[in-house]
């Protein structure tokens, strides 16, 4: 999808952006313990080049907090807990709270018994799953996380949405290489990518958006006019993405006793987490060492014409994050900046200072 054409990127310092976002969430009612980490999730997405889950998310998050769909001060509680399983009630929170608590519980308990799982109902959603599983991988365990969401994706052959984009993520620990982290939706695109294209006046490639009749559309506005997103693998193998979306919905909404499929349109979503400690299979850090060998083999693959290197999941984003931190600058798209400016004006929060001619960093 093309970048929006309305104006140049604004280059801002990561620290200033973090403080601005945190202040926005505090003005929306979150306390400092939750506002900071939630702002950090958006900042991390921008640092890694995932604009759809970065600053742009302040628009929809603000609407949800203002409208009551999200609870800014959730009281997370344990519904059921055993040695290897945990069920939390998230009280309509977002990002931090139940998801962070569930993932940390999985990390800690995996070390004690090898493998564990946790679910959280009424937890709205993870917002972005990558940081959860990255935290697990950095702690030396294999992490998995997924969440369902309000219906946006039509089943193969269908004319209306039944599942959300239902993203899933895994993190694999390594030694020499950055952790392997895959964070993906089970649809052809996230809703936010399509929203940014619509707000920027761009088109989307055919096969991502379906109109109200279930036909392929290149106008992103079709999604917001009764349309839907196509499952991952469309148009050739849509059953693959649809099958993954069904699994995510089963592990989250069905398993937790929360909302699933079309029910999520009427209330908060649910999340699922799992962690596996490889030390119970290969002690002495052997798994991480073997992962490095696996990555070495992958990256040693001869490249085709026009390709400079083989990149494993999470590598490109981590490289970009390090570049942007070193240069103390993040380019914010014009569409995202306008969303942030509108929210800051509404909440009387100062925008971060910017320059439009900052260091050239890939976006």
Secondary structure, 3 states (H helix, E strand, C coil): CCCCCCCCCEEECHHHHHHHHHHHHHHCCCCHHHHHHHHHHHHHHHHCCCHHHCCCHHHHHHHHHHHCCCCCCCCCEEEEECCCEEEEECCCCCCCCHHHHHHHHHHHHHHHHCEEEEEEECCCCCCCCHHHHHHHHHCCCEEEEEECCCCCEECCCCCCEEECCCCEEEEECCCCCCCEEEEECCECCCHHHHHHHHHCCCECCCCCEECCCCCEECEHHHHHCCCEECECCCCCCHHHHHHHHHHHHHHHHHHHCCCCHHHHHHCCCCEEEEEECHHHCCCCCHHHHHHHHHHHHHHCCCCCCCCCCCCCCCHHHHHHHHHHHHHCCEEECHHHHHHHHHHHHHHCCCCCCCECCCCCCCC
